[in-house]
Amino acid sequence: MKFKKTILAALMTMVLSQSVMAQTATIGAVAKYDMFNATALHHTDGVDQIGVGLQTQTDDLTISVRADRLQTKEGGSTVYTAGLVYKF
């Protein structure tokens, strides 16, 4: 069980939308411990994101479950995802 922690510092991304170039930055943290992971991010376009998830993997199979909360000035949304990947 290895503890991994990644700090995302001012990751610049370019978004192209209808010939208008927009720049946003993201700052936050992603923490991983064994099969658990947690995310807390702030995007400069006004979106805050927090989430938790579980993921386990074998040679042929990956199973994941995640919940994320996105919040803006206009409102928010909660996203639940589950995944199953089988390699054959």
N, C-alpha and C positions, 0 to 999 in steps of 0.2 A: 504494500500500500504506500504509494509514493504521493506526497503532497506537491501539487503543482499550482502555481499562482502566476497569472499573467496580467500585467498592467498594460492597458492600451492607452497610450499617451498621444493625444492629438493626431489621430489617424485621419489623414485627409482623403476624402473620396470625391470623385468628380461624377456628377449626375448630369446627363444630357436629356433634356425634355423639351420638345417642340422648338428646337434650335436656340434654346436659352440655356446657357451654361450656369450651373449653380454649384457652389462649393459648400460642403458641410464638414464639420469635424466631429469626431466621436471621442469621448473620454470616459473611462470607467475601468471595471475590473471583471475578470473571469477567473473563478476559483474552481479547481477540480481536485477531488479526493476520491480515489478508488472509482466507484461507479457513479458518484454524486457530482453534479456540477451546478454552479450558481453564477448568475450574470447580473451586473448592475451597470447600466450605461446611460450617459446623457449625450444626446445629439444636439448640435447647435441649431438645428431647424425647429427646436422646441419639443422634441419627443424624448420622454424618459422611459427607460425599459428596465424591468427587473424580472428575473425568471429563475426557475429551478428545474432540474431534470435528473433523470436516472438513465444510465445506458450500460448494457452488458453485452459482451461480444465473445463468441467462440470462433473456431476456424471457419465455420460455414454460416453462422447466424448472428445477426445483430438485432437487439431489441432495445427500443428507447421510448421513454415517456417524458413529456416536458410541459410546463405551464409558464406562460409569459404574460406580463401585464404591461401594456403600452399606455402612456398617459400624455395628453397634449392639453393645451389651454381650452380647446373646444370639447374635450371629453376623453374617454379612454376605451380600451377594449382588452379583453382577456382572451388569450389564445391557448388552447390545449391541443397538443399533438402527440400522436403515438406512431411508432414506426416498427416495421418488421422487414428486415432485409435478409434474404437467403441467397447465398452464392452457390451456383451449381455449374 
